[in-house]
Amino acid sequence: MSPSPYEVVVTEIGKTLAQRIQAGRHALLADEPVPSGGSDAGPDPYALLLSALGACTAMTLRMYADRKKWPLEGVTVRLSQQKIHARDCAECERDDGSRIDRITREIVLSGPLEDAQKQRLLEIADRCPIHRALMGKKEIVTRIVPS
């Protein structure tokens, strides 16, 4: 049975870290890099998360610029993720939540845009649905279901 268009199903490939992802009618692979025990058959989960944010950001900016009839010729979004200390402290190496994930998002806008338009697009980037989902309150419900 194929998943609904709004469902994602992830199935391991053999007894490896590689995973088959079925997102509606689209198939993807995820894996870990070789140094982490994977076979590097696909992007790792963090890369997939960053991909979702980057794609949503670019789509949101495109839709906004098109609606405003602004001369946006292209959007490129570069993202990276790292763990950083949430605050300066003597005990920051403890695993007590003192480290946070920092996502850096750099946006390249092509086209003869005015500075005010670029500034507005920067504000609109934070309104993409994935950005809002990552920044808002979350609840993940996990349960075991019969096979």
C-alpha positions in Angstrom: 0.0 0.0 0.0 1.5 3.3 -1.0 1.5 6.2 1.5 -0.9 9.1 1.2 0.5 12.2 -0.5 1.0 13.7 3.0 2.6 10.8 4.6 6.3 9.8 4.8 7.3 6.2 5.3 10.9 5.3 6.2 12.1 1.7 5.9 15.6 0.4 6.5 17.5 -1.2 3.7 18.7 -4.5 5.0 20.4 -4.3 8.4 22.3 -1.2 7.5 22.0 2.5 8.4 20.7 3.3 4.9 17.0 4.1 4.8 14.4 4.2 2.0 12.1 7.2 2.2 8.8 7.2 0.5 7.3 10.7 0.6 4.0 10.4 -1.3 5.0 9.3 -4.8 8.6 10.4 -4.4 11.4 8.0 -3.3 14.6 9.2 -1.5 17.5 7.6 0.3 19.1 8.6 3.6 22.3 7.2 5.2 25.1 8.2 7.4 28.6 8.9 6.1 31.2 6.0 6.2 33.0 7.4 9.3 29.7 7.2 11.2 29.0 3.6 10.2 26.9 4.2 7.1 27.7 3.6 3.4 27.0 7.2 2.3 24.1 6.1 0.0 22.3 9.3 0.6 22.2 12.5 2.7 22.3 12.2 6.5 19.2 13.2 8.5 20.6 16.6 9.3 21.2 17.3 5.6 17.6 16.3 4.9 16.4 18.7 7.6 18.5 21.5 6.2 17.2 20.6 2.7 13.6 21.0 3.8 14.4 24.5 5.3 16.3 25.6 2.2 13.7 24.4 -0.2 10.9 26.0 1.8 12.8 29.3 2.1 13.5 29.5 -1.7 9.9 28.6 -2.5 8.5 31.1 -0.1 10.7 33.9 -1.5 9.8 33.0 -5.1 6.1 33.0 -4.3 6.3 36.4 -2.5 8.4 38.1 -5.2 6.2 36.8 -8.0 3.1 38.1 -6.1 4.7 41.5 -5.8 6.0 41.3 -9.4 9.6 42.0 -8.1 12.5 41.3 -10.5 13.8 38.3 -8.5 15.8 36.3 -11.1 17.0 33.5 -8.8 17.3 32.3 -5.2 20.1 30.2 -3.7 20.0 29.1 -0.1 23.1 27.7 1.7 22.6 26.1 5.1 24.8 24.5 7.7 24.2 23.2 11.2 26.5 22.9 14.2 26.2 22.4 18.0 27.2 25.5 20.0 27.2 26.4 23.7 23.9 28.0 24.7 25.8 30.2 27.2 29.3 30.7 28.4 29.9 28.6 31.5 32.5 26.6 33.2 30.5 23.3 32.9 29.5 23.6 29.2 30.7 20.1 28.4 28.0 18.5 30.6 25.1 17.0 28.6 22.4 19.1 30.3 21.0 21.0 27.4 23.8 23.6 27.5 24.4 23.0 23.8 22.0 24.0 21.1 21.7 23.4 17.4 22.6 26.5 15.4 21.4 26.6 11.7 23.1 29.2 9.6 21.1 30.1 6.5 22.7 32.3 3.8 20.4 33.6 1.0 21.7 34.8 -2.4 19.2 36.8 -4.3 19.8 37.4 -8.0 18.2 40.2 -10.0 17.9 44.0 -10.0 16.2 44.2 -6.6 16.2 47.4 -4.5 17.7 47.3 -1.0 14.3 47.6 0.5 13.0 44.6 -1.5 16.0 42.6 -0.3 15.4 43.5 3.3 11.7 42.5 3.0 12.7 39.2 1.4 15.0 38.6 4.3 12.0 39.1 6.7 9.8 36.9 4.6 12.4 34.0 4.8 11.5 33.7 8.5 7.9 33.1 7.5 8.4 30.0 5.5 6.4 27.1 7.0 9.4 24.9 7.8 11.2 27.8 9.6 8.0 28.4 11.7 7.8 24.6 12.4 11.4 24.5 13.6 11.1 27.6 15.7 7.6 27.0 17.2 6.5 24.6 19.9 6.7 21.0 18.9 5.0 17.8 19.9 6.1 14.4 18.6 3.8 11.5 19.4 5.6 8.2 19.1 3.9 4.8 19.4 4.6 1.2 18.4 2.0 -0.3 16.0 1.5 -3.9 14.9 3.4 -5.0 11.8 
